[in-house]
Amino acid sequence: MAKLKLGPITNDKPVKVALSLPGALHRDLVAYAEVLARETGQPVDDPVKLVVPMLERFIATDREFAKARREAGGAARISAPLPAPGSSSV
């Protein structure tokens, strides 16, 4: 079986998130939760709980964001807009 980018979800303080997902994205999220549950042996009661770790993983692996953050001195907020995906700042 392919290795998913997410591992087991840690039990963390609940955070309420309100958002609307397109139907196709919600179906994908539910399917991802089912595969993750089979892979980790831990049931995913609510697929919406995957949104936070997915966003954390996305941000942690975004090279342009990491570069912009380093250039900003590690600041949590970056005031300058990030380059568009695929554009080169070189």
N, C-alpha and C positions, 0 to 999 in steps of 0.2 A: 504494500500500500504506500502511496506517496506520503511524504512527510509534510504536514501542514505548517504554515508559518506560525500559527498560534499553538500554544501548549495548554496544559490544564489551567483553568481559570481559578485564580486565588480568591479566597473568601475575603472580600474587602468591604469596607463601609459602603452601604448602598448609596447611590447617587441617582436622583430622579432626572431623567432626560425626556424631553418632549420633542419629538420630531416626526415628520411625515416621510415615509419611504415610498417610492414607486413600487407597485405590486411585484414587478419582476425582481427588484432588489430584495424585497422582503422574502420572496420565495427562495432566492439564492442564500440569504442569511439563514433561513430555516434549514435548507439543505446542508449548508456548511456546519451548522450546529449538530445535525445528525451524524455527519462524517466525523466531526471532532469528538462526539460522544463515543462513537465506536472506537476511534483511535486511542482515546485516553482512558476509556472505561468509566468515565464520569458523565452522568447525564447532564445535559444543558436544559434546565427547566424553562428558561426564557431566552430565546435567541437574541433579544435586544441587549442582554448582558454581554454579548460579544462585541458590541459597538465600541466600547471604551478600550478594551485591549487591542482591537483592530486599529483604532486611531493611534494608540500609543505605539504600536508596531510600525505603522505607516510613518509616523513622525520620526521615530528612532532610526528608520532606514532610509529616509529621504536625504540624499547627499547634498542637494542644493540647499535645503533648509539647514543642515549641519554646517555647511560652508558659510551661509549667511549669518548663522548664530555665532560661529567663531569670529567672523569679521566684525561682528557687533560687540565683541568682547564677552561673549557668553550670555548676553542679555536675554532675559526671558521673552521680551517683546522686541520685535524688529520693526523700526519705523520706516525703513526704506522698503519699497515693494520688492518681492522676490522675482527673479527672472522667470519668464514663461517656460513651462516644460519644453525641453528640446532646444532652447535657445542657448547660445554660448556667450559667456561674458569675457572670453579670452580675446 
